[in-house]
């Protein structure tokens, strides 16, 4: 999580928040394996996408979920932005190109964050 937060800053993206679901569960006396969501994005790209269809605001900003199983293996999960073209009926070529760029950016961020 810390590595992703550093990468977000280095790449000039905006870090909106980090939510530690495990810590929130502890506050209500419940147990949860480590689960953290990092919320971030590029407001210039996000604004264009929301102008394509305001419903994009439901899926923006971007987010990555970090989960850890009982054996200590951490997994990074995120939604493929190309899916949003279907969900939000995005057909504009410029917007579709942004979704493709977002897909590549998320893949690169996840790969870099996962490196030891």
C-alpha positions as CSV (number, residue, x, y, z in Angstrom):
1,X,0.0,0.0,0.0
2,X,2.8,2.4,0.9
3,X,4.6,1.6,-2.3
4,X,1.4,2.4,-4.4
5,X,0.9,5.6,-2.5
6,X,4.5,6.6,-3.3
7,X,4.0,5.7,-7.0
8,X,0.8,7.7,-7.2
9,X,2.7,10.8,-5.9
10,X,5.7,10.2,-8.2
11,X,3.5,10.0,-11.2
12,X,1.7,13.2,-10.4
13,X,-1.6,11.6,-9.7
14,X,-4.0,12.7,-6.9
15,X,-4.2,10.4,-3.8
16,X,-7.7,10.9,-2.4
17,X,-7.7,8.5,0.5
18,X,-6.6,5.1,1.9
19,X,-9.3,3.1,3.7
20,X,-8.1,0.3,6.1
21,X,-11.2,-2.0,6.3
22,X,-9.4,-4.2,8.8
23,X,-8.8,-1.2,11.2
24,X,-12.5,-0.2,10.8
25,X,-13.6,-3.7,11.6
26,X,-11.4,-3.6,14.8
27,X,-13.1,-0.4,15.9
28,X,-16.4,-2.3,16.1
29,X,-14.9,-5.4,17.7
30,X,-14.9,-7.5,14.6
31,X,-12.1,-9.4,12.8
32,X,-11.1,-9.1,9.1
33,X,-8.1,-10.2,7.2
34,X,-6.0,-7.2,6.0
35,X,-8.0,-5.3,3.4
36,X,-7.1,-1.8,2.3
37,X,-8.5,0.3,-0.6
38,X,-6.4,3.1,-2.1
39,X,-8.4,5.8,-3.9
40,X,-6.6,7.9,-6.5
41,X,-6.8,9.4,-9.9
42,X,-6.1,11.9,-12.6
43,X,-8.8,14.7,-12.4
44,X,-8.1,15.8,-15.9
45,X,-8.8,12.3,-17.3
46,X,-11.7,11.7,-14.9
47,X,-13.4,15.0,-15.8
48,X,-13.3,14.1,-19.5
49,X,-14.8,10.7,-18.7
50,X,-17.6,12.2,-16.5
51,X,-18.4,14.6,-19.3
52,X,-18.8,11.5,-21.6
53,X,-21.4,10.1,-19.1
54,X,-22.0,11.6,-15.7
55,X,-22.6,8.1,-14.3
56,X,-18.8,7.6,-14.6
57,X,-18.7,9.4,-11.3
58,X,-19.9,6.1,-9.7
59,X,-16.6,4.5,-10.6
60,X,-14.2,7.4,-10.3
61,X,-11.8,8.1,-8.8
62,X,-9.8,4.9,-9.5
63,X,-9.2,2.5,-6.7
64,X,-7.1,-0.6,-5.9
65,X,-7.9,-3.1,-3.3
66,X,-5.1,-4.9,-1.3
67,X,-6.1,-8.1,0.4
68,X,-4.0,-10.6,2.4
69,X,-4.9,-14.2,2.9
70,X,-4.2,-16.3,6.0
71,X,-0.9,-17.4,4.4
72,X,0.3,-13.8,4.1
73,X,-0.1,-13.6,0.3
74,X,-1.2,-10.1,-0.8
75,X,-3.4,-9.6,-3.9
76,X,-4.0,-6.4,-5.7
77,X,-7.5,-6.1,-7.3
78,X,-9.0,-3.4,-9.5
79,X,-11.7,-3.0,-12.1
80,X,-10.6,-3.0,-15.7
81,X,-11.6,0.4,-17.0
82,X,-12.6,-1.0,-20.4
83,X,-15.6,-2.6,-18.6
84,X,-16.8,0.9,-17.9
85,X,-17.4,1.5,-21.7
86,X,-20.2,-1.1,-21.4
87,X,-21.4,-0.2,-18.0
88,X,-21.7,3.5,-18.8
89,X,-22.4,3.2,-22.5
90,X,-19.3,5.0,-23.5
91,X,-18.9,5.2,-27.3
92,X,-17.0,8.4,-27.9
93,X,-13.6,7.6,-29.4
94,X,-11.7,10.0,-27.2
95,X,-13.3,8.6,-24.1
96,X,-12.6,5.0,-25.2
97,X,-8.9,6.0,-25.7
98,X,-8.8,7.3,-22.2
99,X,-10.2,4.1,-20.8
100,X,-7.5,2.1,-22.7
101,X,-4.8,4.4,-21.2
102,X,-6.3,4.0,-17.7
103,X,-6.2,0.2,-18.1
104,X,-2.5,0.3,-19.0
105,X,-1.8,2.8,-16.2
106,X,-3.6,0.6,-13.6
107,X,-1.8,-2.5,-14.8
108,X,1.6,-0.8,-14.6
109,X,0.9,0.6,-11.1
110,X,-0.2,-2.8,-9.8
111,X,2.9,-4.4,-11.3
112,X,5.2,-1.8,-9.8
113,X,3.4,-1.9,-6.4
114,X,3.7,-5.7,-6.4
115,X,7.5,-5.8,-7.0
116,X,9.7,-6.7,-4.1
